[in-house]
Amino acid sequence: MANPISNASNAYLNTVKQLQGGDNAAGSSGAGAIDAVSGAPSFGDVLKQSLSSAIDAQHNSEKVSAQALVGKADMTDVLQAVNNAEMALNTVLAVRDRVVQAYDQIMRTSI
């Protein structure tokens, strides 16, 4: 029997790798898809945008920290950038935990 936490973490890592690589390994099977009924973006698009935002916040935090080391950034800028990256990471982790929880619950459901 497969470990649900391992499966969820592997899916999460694959998504992060796709975002960092900038390519869509799944082809064009939903990238940029909009729900035809409500006109809202799909869940996958929202998730992808959220992960991309968290990664961008981390990159910005690293950039501002490096600028502070050479005296080009203020300490308040560094603290704000690091705090934004931390909040984005905590949000991603919370979503991941909920997905793992939902997957585990689905796997325990009897048919």
C-alpha positions as CSV (number, residue, x, y, z in Angstrom):
1,M,0.0,0.0,0.0
2,A,1.4,3.4,-1.0
3,N,2.1,6.0,1.7
4,P,-0.3,8.9,1.2
5,I,2.1,11.4,2.7
6,S,4.8,10.3,0.3
7,N,2.5,10.5,-2.7
8,A,1.3,14.0,-1.8
9,S,4.8,15.2,-1.1
10,N,6.0,13.8,-4.5
11,A,3.1,15.6,-6.2
12,Y,4.0,18.8,-4.4
13,L,7.7,18.5,-5.4
14,N,6.8,17.8,-9.0
15,T,4.6,20.9,-9.1
16,V,7.4,23.0,-7.7
17,K,9.9,21.6,-10.2
18,Q,7.4,22.4,-13.0
19,L,7.1,26.0,-11.8
20,Q,10.8,26.5,-11.4
21,G,11.5,25.0,-14.9
22,G,8.8,27.1,-16.5
23,D,7.5,24.2,-18.5
24,N,4.3,22.3,-18.3
25,A,5.0,18.6,-18.1
26,A,1.3,17.8,-18.4
27,G,1.2,19.5,-21.9
28,S,-1.6,21.8,-22.6
29,S,-4.1,19.8,-20.5
30,G,-5.3,22.7,-18.5
31,A,-2.7,25.4,-18.2
32,G,-4.6,28.7,-18.3
33,A,-7.9,26.9,-18.4
34,I,-11.0,28.8,-17.3
35,D,-14.2,27.2,-16.1
36,A,-16.7,27.7,-18.9
37,V,-19.6,27.9,-16.5
38,S,-18.5,30.4,-14.0
39,G,-15.7,32.1,-15.9
40,A,-13.3,31.6,-12.9
41,P,-9.8,30.1,-13.2
42,S,-9.5,26.4,-12.5
43,F,-8.2,25.1,-9.1
44,G,-5.0,24.0,-10.7
45,D,-4.4,27.6,-12.1
46,V,-5.0,29.1,-8.7
47,L,-2.7,26.6,-7.0
48,K,0.0,27.2,-9.7
49,Q,-0.3,31.0,-9.2
50,S,0.0,30.6,-5.4
51,L,3.1,28.4,-5.7
52,S,4.6,30.8,-8.1
53,S,3.9,33.7,-5.8
54,A,5.5,31.9,-2.9
55,I,8.6,31.1,-5.0
56,D,8.8,34.8,-6.1
57,A,8.6,36.0,-2.5
58,Q,11.5,33.7,-1.6
59,H,13.6,34.9,-4.5
60,N,12.9,38.5,-3.5
61,S,13.8,37.8,0.1
62,E,17.1,36.4,-1.0
63,K,17.8,39.3,-3.4
64,V,17.0,41.9,-0.7
65,S,19.1,40.1,1.9
66,A,22.1,40.0,-0.6
67,Q,21.6,43.8,-1.2
68,A,21.7,44.4,2.5
69,L,25.0,42.6,2.8
70,V,26.6,45.0,0.4
71,G,24.9,48.0,2.0
72,K,22.3,48.7,-0.7
73,A,19.2,47.8,1.3
74,D,17.7,48.9,4.6
75,M,17.1,46.4,7.4
76,T,13.4,47.1,7.4
77,D,13.3,46.1,3.7
78,V,15.0,42.9,4.6
79,L,12.6,42.1,7.4
80,Q,9.6,42.8,5.2
81,A,10.9,40.6,2.4
82,V,11.7,37.8,4.8
83,N,8.4,38.1,6.5
84,N,6.5,38.0,3.2
85,A,8.5,34.9,2.2
86,E,7.8,33.2,5.5
87,M,4.0,33.9,5.3
88,A,3.9,32.6,1.7
89,L,5.7,29.5,2.7
90,N,3.4,28.9,5.7
91,T,0.4,29.3,3.4
92,V,1.8,26.8,0.9
93,L,2.5,24.3,3.8
94,A,-1.0,24.8,5.2
95,V,-2.5,24.0,1.8
96,R,-0.2,21.0,1.4
97,D,-1.2,19.7,4.8
98,R,-4.9,20.0,3.9
99,V,-4.4,18.2,0.6
100,V,-2.6,15.4,2.4
101,Q,-5.4,15.3,4.9
102,A,-8.1,15.1,2.2
103,Y,-6.2,12.4,0.3
104,D,-5.8,10.4,3.5
105,Q,-9.5,10.7,4.2
106,I,-10.4,9.7,0.7
107,M,-8.2,6.6,0.9
108,R,-9.9,5.6,4.2
109,T,-13.4,5.9,2.7
110,S,-15.0,2.5,2.0
111,I,-16.6,1.8,-1.3
